[in-house]
Amino acid sequence: MEESELSRTKGISLIEVVFTIAILLFVLIAIAKGITEYQKARKRAQLFNTGRILLEKIRSEIESKSANYFYGLTNFYQENATCNLNGTCSFDTEDCYKNPQYNNNTGCLLGFKCVYCLQGDKLIANDIGSCSSGYQFNVGFNVSKIVDPEISGIILGYGFCVTVSFKDPLTNQTKEYRTPVIVKNW
């Protein structure tokens, strides 16, 4: 009788095997979930960084152009914004970002792109209005004509409200970066 009791205690019971497998499955699921969350957070950080870089790139491109480059524009958010020679301007930068007149739905600002696709680490300007793969960045512009407050009809430059927007992969909400840009004639 002692021999059969000893033989039962030498092996692993079915309950111990099931319990061990359950613990291993829990650990593997937790690791997989952690890896997935890390990848989403990393992609999110990349999108935020790319959005800021794209906004700075567009801002720099606008600032590099002379006011004469934009002379043929016809759609203005504000027709009579004013600036003093010291650079103080009246154009409204708060509401200016709402409902951009130049975007991927209505045509983009001359010489610029309004849709960019992030595919891997490459940001590619897109002419067709949407990305078939990767993450999409939308660029919108509103333009205000800056005139001399004392001499009617004299265009001193243009005020731009530039918006770069994209979908946050974690919250699925639209995120935006904004900047005003003034191109002066003086």
Disulfide bonds with the S-S distance in Angstrom:
Cys83-Cys89 1.82
Cys96-Cys161 2.13
Cys108-Cys114 2.03
Cys117-Cys131 1.92
